[in-house]
Amino acid sequence: MKRTIFLLLFTALLLQACGYTKAVKVAWDPANNPPIPDYSDSTAWAALPDMKDSADHIPAMGLIDIQYTARADVFFIHPTSYFTRKHWNADIHDEKVNDHTDEGTITHQASVFNGSCRVFAPRYRQTTYQAFFSLDNPEATEAFKLAYGDVKAAFQYYLSHYNNGRPIIIASHSQGTVMAVWLLQEFFDGTPLQKQLVAAYITGMPVYNDDFTFIPVCDSASQQQCYVSWRSFLYGHEPPEKYQIRNRENVVVVNPLTWTTDTGFVAPVHNIGGLGKNAETIYPQVCGTEIHGDLLWVTKPDIPGKALLWMKNYHRADYNLYWMNIRDNVAVKVNRYLEEHH
């Protein structure tokens, strides 16, 4: 956990260098924590397979949501959608936060799995985005631990009430990946449950090659019981040296256009399609990719208005840029898993 907190600090420093935000200005007090989620209540979930929700979304291009017949599940841990300096952890019944979660990451990220999996995405008392700028404060650790406690409780509820021995994918982004790494370490790495793991898609935060003892890095499209990770940056961009992470040579990067760790350039022709900002448009051959050290370099996305794209960190598009490739790969892994284990 300590190393993960350091990685959060690295991300904070990158954004802080742009004058992006400020630290949390209140003390962390357990007495002020929001109510504990009740995962037997559907309102404690952003997505459930038998609930109408944003994970049901499909772009208008003939894709199909097969959650009612899917033979595998995805447990998706959403990224940060809570932005305040007034509190450390979000209330899962905050409508503004939930709208941000549902209209943003559930629609754009969790929905990619509905072509092969039932989608389970818990709401949790996520740590505020501003906490990433307060990591020198020990109270930040308490805030992240509280968030993970909810994710863990949701996963235990899922196992007890929904799973019934079905294959599982763990998927996440950003703060969700912090939670996912801890969840995989506690529940899957070297445990009997690892046999049910199809794969883990844990993106948007550095993941190290020694974070897991028994779960390997995926190095082929059909490999199962493994994990993939990447962080997207504009091709040719290197963060300033003072903002680079330690031991960056040990960070895992899998290329989502090839599903290998090969470092050669992969041309845009291999990109089946990225999901547009409106979540309705698929842009074929939207970008090429190349693994560069601890980063996934991405050519400037070929989308309308690309001349106005000024950002060099494509963190928010870690799923969108390769949306169709991810969707297809999930199908490949799930189908191969079912062939080999059922």
DRENTI-705033 format. One record per residue (C-alpha): residue number from 1; x, y negated, z. Coordinates in nm, 4 decimals, m for minus. Layout:
DRENTI-705033
   rovex          X          Y          Z
     NUM          X          Y          Z
...
end
This chain:
DRENTI-705033
   rovex          X          Y          Z
       1     0.0000     0.0000     0.0000
       2     0.2823    m0.2445     0.0757
       3     0.4212    m0.2200    m0.2760
       4     0.0799    m0.2762    m0.4284
       5     0.0381    m0.5901    m0.2196
       6     0.3725    m0.7105    m0.3555
       7     0.2484    m0.6505    m0.7080
       8    m0.0567    m0.8598    m0.6328
       9     0.1765    m1.1343    m0.5181
      10     0.3611    m1.1146    m0.8496
      11     0.0366    m1.1651    m1.0379
      12    m0.0475    m1.4567    m0.8146
      13     0.2882    m1.6205    m0.8800
      14     0.2364    m1.5952    m1.2548
      15    m0.0911    m1.7810    m1.2320
      16     0.0252    m2.0186    m0.9629
      17     0.3020    m2.1306    m1.1955
      18     0.0231    m2.2705    m1.4136
      19    m0.1310    m2.4551    m1.1189
      20    m0.4206    m2.2153    m1.1346
      21    m0.5527    m2.1952    m0.7783
      22    m0.4903    m2.2295    m0.4049
      23    m0.4794    m2.0045    m0.1011
      24    m0.7756    m1.9023     0.1125
      25    m0.8297    m2.1737     0.3744
      26    m1.0137    m1.9785     0.6475
      27    m0.9068    m1.7185     0.9007
      28    m0.9999    m1.3570     0.8363
      29    m1.2474    m1.2590     1.1070
      30    m1.4146    m0.9164     1.1175
      31    m1.7160    m1.0803     1.2781
      32    m1.7704    m1.2764     0.9576
      33    m1.7513    m0.9784     0.7234
      34    m2.0511    m0.9310     0.4937
      35    m2.2865    m0.6403     0.5703
      36    m2.1567    m0.2890     0.5033
      37    m2.2939    m0.1537     0.1717
      38    m2.5433     0.1317     0.1803
      39    m2.4642     0.3460    m0.1214
      40    m2.7884     0.5377    m0.0902
      41    m2.9503     0.2141    m0.2113
      42    m2.9240     0.1604    m0.5871
      43    m2.8701    m0.2135    m0.5329
      44    m2.5258    m0.1248    m0.3964
      45    m2.4274    m0.0108    m0.7456
      46    m2.3528    m0.2162    m1.0564
      47    m2.4140     0.0945    m1.2669
      48    m2.5849     0.4286    m1.2199
      49    m2.6773     0.6677    m1.5014
      50    m3.0509     0.6635    m1.4221
      51    m3.0668     0.2858    m1.3724
      52    m3.1053     0.0222    m1.6420
      53    m2.7843    m0.1780    m1.6153
      54    m2.5042    m0.3441    m1.8094
      55    m2.3100    m0.0184    m1.8500
      56    m2.5841     0.0943    m2.0906
      57    m2.4760    m0.1713    m2.3392
      58    m2.3587    m0.0727    m2.6854
      59    m2.2492    m0.3091    m2.9634
      60    m2.4887    m0.3401    m3.2546
      61    m2.3112    m0.0914    m3.4790
      62    m2.4823     0.2437    m3.4358
      63    m2.3017     0.3695    m3.1269
      64    m2.5010     0.5769    m2.8800
      65    m2.5349     0.5689    m2.5019
      66    m2.5464     0.9389    m2.4066
      67    m2.5492     0.9088    m2.0270
      68    m2.8610     1.1239    m1.9933
      69    m2.6895     1.4204    m2.1572
      70    m2.3220     1.3552    m2.0755
      71    m2.1345     1.6410    m1.9118
      72    m1.8684     1.4243    m1.7460
      73    m1.8743     1.1221    m1.5147
      74    m1.6730     0.8027    m1.4874
      75    m1.6245     0.6265    m1.1553
      76    m1.5478     0.2699    m1.2601
      77    m1.4000     0.0125    m1.0199
      78    m1.4573    m0.3381    m1.1501
      79    m1.2061    m0.6241    m1.1287
      80    m1.2407    m0.9478    m0.9339
      81    m1.5584    m1.1475    m0.9883
      82    m1.5515    m1.3465    m0.6626
      83    m1.3870    m1.6885    m0.6605
      84    m1.3831    m1.8940    m0.3417
      85    m1.1512    m2.0303    m0.0727
      86    m1.4228    m2.0134     0.1916
      87    m1.4382    m1.6379     0.2510
      88    m1.2071    m1.3376     0.2108
      89    m1.4580    m1.0762     0.0981
      90    m1.7735    m1.0902    m0.1124
      91    m2.1243    m0.9934    m0.0091
      92    m2.2446    m0.7267    m0.2535
      93    m2.5845    m0.8978    m0.2654
      94    m2.4441    m1.2318    m0.3847
      95    m2.6389    m1.2856    m0.7090
      96    m2.3819    m1.5182    m0.8648
      97    m2.1028    m1.2680    m0.8056
      98    m2.3133    m0.9795    m0.9336
      99    m2.4103    m1.1670    m1.2484
     100    m2.0414    m1.2346    m1.3143
     101    m1.9629    m0.8665    m1.2597
     102    m2.2469    m0.7320    m1.4710
     103    m2.2369    m0.9753    m1.7625
     104    m1.8600    m0.9652    m1.7748
     105    m1.6740    m0.6519    m1.6807
     106    m1.9539    m0.3956    m1.6676
     107    m2.0760    m0.4991    m2.0115
     108    m1.7302    m0.5337    m2.1645
     109    m1.5418    m0.2575    m1.9821
     110    m1.7564     0.0047    m1.8094
     111    m1.9816     0.0381    m2.1142
     112    m1.6940     0.1816    m2.3165
     113    m1.7445     0.5097    m2.1289
     114    m2.1161     0.5560    m2.1989
     115    m2.0460     0.7502    m2.5187
     116    m1.9076     1.0438    m2.3180
     117    m1.9840     0.9940    m1.9490
     118    m2.2433     0.9062    m1.6933
     119    m2.1304     0.5708    m1.5524
     120    m2.1043     0.5079    m1.1774
     121    m1.9775     0.1626    m1.0774
     122    m2.0098     0.0579    m0.7133
     123    m2.0389    m0.2937    m0.5900
     124    m1.7922    m0.3486    m0.3092
     125    m1.6873    m0.6243    m0.0751
     126    m1.4150    m0.7243    m0.3144
     127    m1.1397    m0.9557    m0.2047
     128    m1.1698    m1.3090    m0.3332
     129    m0.9502    m1.4059    m0.6261
     130    m0.7978    m1.6738    m0.4054
     131    m0.6589    m1.4033    m0.1754
     132    m0.4035    m1.3242    m0.4431
     133    m0.2471    m1.6574    m0.3445
     134    m0.2492    m1.5838     0.0287
     135    m0.0492    m1.2628     0.0311
     136     0.2091    m1.4025     0.2695
     137    m0.0778    m1.4012     0.5186
     138    m0.1246    m1.0619     0.6924
     139    m0.4974    m1.1270     0.6846
     140    m0.4903    m1.0677     0.3098
     141    m0.3982    m0.7056     0.3757
     142    m0.7050    m0.6724     0.5956
     143    m0.9224    m0.8143     0.3209
     144    m0.7910    m0.5648     0.0651
     145    m0.8301    m0.2804     0.3139
     146    m1.1927    m0.3782     0.3676
     147    m1.2537    m0.3737    m0.0072
     148    m1.0925    m0.0319    m0.0398
     149    m1.3013     0.1006     0.2495
     150    m1.6124     0.0283     0.0458
     151    m1.4736     0.1874    m0.2704
     152    m1.3816     0.4954    m0.0702
     153    m1.7281     0.5132     0.0883
     154    m1.8923     0.4777    m0.2536
     155    m1.6767     0.7536    m0.3977
     156    m1.7546     0.9844    m0.1071
     157    m2.1244     0.9170    m0.1585
     158    m2.0839     0.9893    m0.5289
     159    m1.9092     1.3194    m0.4540
     160    m2.1760     1.4265    m0.2068
     161    m2.4851     1.3224    m0.4017
     162    m2.4053     1.3019    m0.7723
     163    m2.0977     1.4962    m0.8777
     164    m2.1926     1.8639    m0.8341
     165    m1.8533     1.9805    m0.9626
     166    m1.8620     1.7756    m1.2836
     167    m1.5459     1.6472    m1.4564
     168    m1.4434     1.2984    m1.3388
     169    m1.2729     1.0007    m1.4989
     170    m1.1414     0.7245    m1.2750
     171    m1.1327     0.3876    m1.4516
     172    m1.0527     0.0367    m1.3376
     173    m0.9081    m0.3033    m1.4126
     174    m0.7076    m0.5592    m1.2113
     175    m0.8199    m0.5593    m0.8442
     176    m1.0111    m0.2452    m0.9309
     177    m0.6829    m0.0804    m1.0263
     178    m0.5368    m0.1577    m0.6837
     179    m0.8335     0.0311    m0.5417
     180    m0.8096     0.3084    m0.8014
     181    m0.4445     0.3835    m0.7248
     182    m0.5245     0.4219    m0.3555
     183    m0.8296     0.6358    m0.4384
     184    m0.6288     0.8645    m0.6655
     185    m0.3559     0.8986    m0.4034
     186    m0.6024     0.9880    m0.1303
     187    m0.8505     1.2097    m0.3147
     188    m0.6794     1.3570    m0.6211
     189    m0.3003     1.3652    m0.6075
     190    m0.2146     1.7255    m0.5222
     191    m0.5629     1.8069    m0.3888
     192    m0.8209     2.0582    m0.5159
     193    m1.0190     1.7671    m0.6646
     194    m0.7395     1.7034    m0.9117
     195    m0.8717     1.9994    m1.1099
     196    m1.1841     1.7953    m1.1870
     197    m0.9873     1.4917    m1.3043
     198    m1.0157     1.4425    m1.6792
     199    m0.7962     1.1318    m1.6761
     200    m0.7528     0.7918    m1.5132
     201    m0.7623     0.4649    m1.7083
     202    m0.6038     0.2234    m1.4604
     203    m0.5169    m0.1034    m1.6307
     204    m0.4362    m0.4671    m1.5613
     205    m0.1943    m0.4136    m1.2699
     206     0.1533    m0.2584    m1.2662
     207     0.1420     0.1139    m1.1900
     208     0.4736     0.2851    m1.1128
     209     0.5961     0.6247    m1.2254
     210     0.6258     0.7389    m0.8634
     211     0.2854     0.6219    m0.7423
     212     0.1656     0.9809    m0.7780
     213     0.3429     1.3062    m0.7025
     214     0.1264     1.5479    m0.8995
     215    m0.0647     1.3344    m1.1495
     216     0.1531     1.2773    m1.4580
     217     0.1493     0.9989    m1.7118
     218    m0.0559     1.0833    m2.0217
     219     0.1637     1.1139    m2.3308
     220    m0.0810     1.2433    m2.5888
     221    m0.4374     1.1634    m2.6876
     222    m0.5779     1.4963    m2.5701
     223    m0.3787     1.5422    m2.2476
     224    m0.5929     1.5655    m1.9334
     225    m0.5438     1.5364    m1.5577
     226    m0.3121     1.2418    m1.6203
     227    m0.3288     0.8628    m1.6203
     228    m0.2764     0.5691    m1.8542
     229    m0.1948     0.2089    m1.7727
     230    m0.1022    m0.1109    m1.9541
     231    m0.0965    m0.4906    m1.9212
     232    m0.1446    m0.6931    m2.2388
     233     0.0688    m0.9949    m2.3346
     234     0.1237    m1.1845    m2.6582
     235     0.3868    m1.0227    m2.8775
     236     0.7308    m1.1681    m2.8001
     237     0.6314    m1.3179    m2.4645
     238     0.8489    m1.2594    m2.1592
     239     0.7431    m1.3989    m1.8202
     240     1.0093    m1.6322    m1.6735
     241     1.2699    m1.4365    m1.4802
     242     1.1599    m1.5703    m1.1408
     243     0.8111    m1.4260    m1.2002
     244     0.9192    m1.0812    m1.3168
     245     0.8432    m0.7856    m1.0920
     246     1.1035    m0.5725    m0.9221
     247     1.1878    m0.2295    m1.0601
     248     1.0014    m0.3186    m1.3771
     249     1.1825    m0.0355    m1.5558
     250     0.9698     0.2060    m1.3514
     251     0.6353     0.0573    m1.4535
     252     0.4206     0.2906    m1.6630
     253     0.2944     0.1649    m1.9983
     254     0.0903     0.3827    m2.2328
     255     0.0051     0.2413    m2.5735
     256    m0.3762     0.2549    m2.6211
     257    m0.3408     0.2790    m2.9976
     258    m0.1346     0.5999    m2.9844
     259    m0.1909     0.7250    m2.6270
     260     0.1821     0.7876    m2.5921
     261     0.4727     0.6095    m2.4252
     262     0.6573     0.5721    m2.7559
     263     0.7972     0.2196    m2.7821
     264     0.7710     0.1751    m3.1589
     265     0.5480    m0.0924    m3.3111
     266     0.1966     0.0270    m3.3946
     267     0.0344    m0.1648    m3.6797
     268    m0.3186    m0.3104    m3.6549
     269    m0.4438    m0.0502    m3.9031
     270    m0.4405     0.1958    m3.6112
     271    m0.6702    m0.0264    m3.4059
     272    m1.0211     0.1074    m3.4684
     273    m1.1772    m0.2061    m3.3284
     274    m1.1820    m0.4601    m3.0484
     275    m1.4963    m0.5835    m2.8752
     276    m1.5711    m0.9515    m2.9248
     277    m1.6434    m1.2008    m2.6495
     278    m2.0158    m1.1732    m2.7198
     279    m1.9975    m0.7962    m2.6572
     280    m2.1906    m0.7430    m2.9806
     281    m1.9214    m0.7614    m3.2476
     282    m1.6489    m0.5076    m3.3221
     283    m1.3422    m0.6450    m3.5006
     284    m1.1518    m0.3661    m3.6836
     285    m0.7723    m0.3845    m3.6875
     286    m0.7876    m0.6694    m3.4379
     287    m0.4238    m0.6388    m3.3266
     288    m0.1086    m0.4304    m3.3294
     289     0.0812    m0.3239    m3.0186
     290     0.4270    m0.2373    m2.8924
     291     0.5508    m0.1274    m2.5531
     292     0.8162    m0.3685    m2.4334
     293     0.9569    m0.2812    m2.0925
     294     0.6772    m0.3120    m1.8393
     295     0.4468    m0.4942    m2.0827
     296     0.2241    m0.4048    m2.3756
     297     0.2962    m0.6624    m2.6440
     298    m0.0019    m0.7504    m2.8612
     299     0.0001    m0.9365    m3.1915
     300    m0.2285    m1.2408    m3.1950
     301    m0.5824    m1.1008    m3.2227
     302    m0.7312    m1.1327    m3.5707
     303    m1.0626    m1.2883    m3.4726
     304    m1.2497    m1.6021    m3.5765
     305    m1.0806    m1.9076    m3.4280
     306    m0.7534    m1.7247    m3.3666
     307    m0.5602    m2.0427    m3.4497
     308    m0.6947    m2.1863    m3.1247
     309    m0.5770    m1.8938    m2.9113
     310    m0.3093    m2.0422    m2.6897
     311    m0.2836    m1.7891    m2.4073
     312     0.0076    m1.5492    m2.3751
     313    m0.1426    m1.3312    m2.1041
     314    m0.4284    m1.1162    m2.2398
     315    m0.5191    m0.9764    m1.8989
     316    m0.8909    m1.0399    m1.9428
     317    m0.8897    m0.8482    m2.2727
     318    m0.7137    m0.5316    m2.1511
     319    m1.0215    m0.3310    m2.2541
     320    m1.1700    m0.5501    m2.5279
     321    m0.8648    m0.5433    m2.7564
     322    m0.8707    m0.1620    m2.7880
     323    m1.2370    m0.0960    m2.7082
     324    m1.3078     0.1534    m2.9858
     325    m0.9754     0.3337    m2.9359
     326    m1.0559     0.3758    m2.5667
     327    m1.4075     0.4984    m2.6439
     328    m1.2764     0.7532    m2.8923
     329    m1.0005     0.8682    m2.6590
     330    m1.2443     0.9257    m2.3743
     331    m1.4420     1.1530    m2.6060
     332    m1.1271     1.3416    m2.7086
     333    m1.0174     1.3975    m2.3492
     334    m1.3616     1.4943    m2.2222
     335    m1.4230     1.7376    m2.5078
     336    m1.0809     1.9007    m2.4653
     337    m1.1327     1.9259    m2.0901
     338    m1.4697     2.0941    m2.1368
     339    m1.3205     2.3364    m2.3896
     340    m1.0403     2.4355    m2.1531
     341    m1.2265     2.4418    m1.8229
     342    m1.5824     2.5509    m1.9028
end
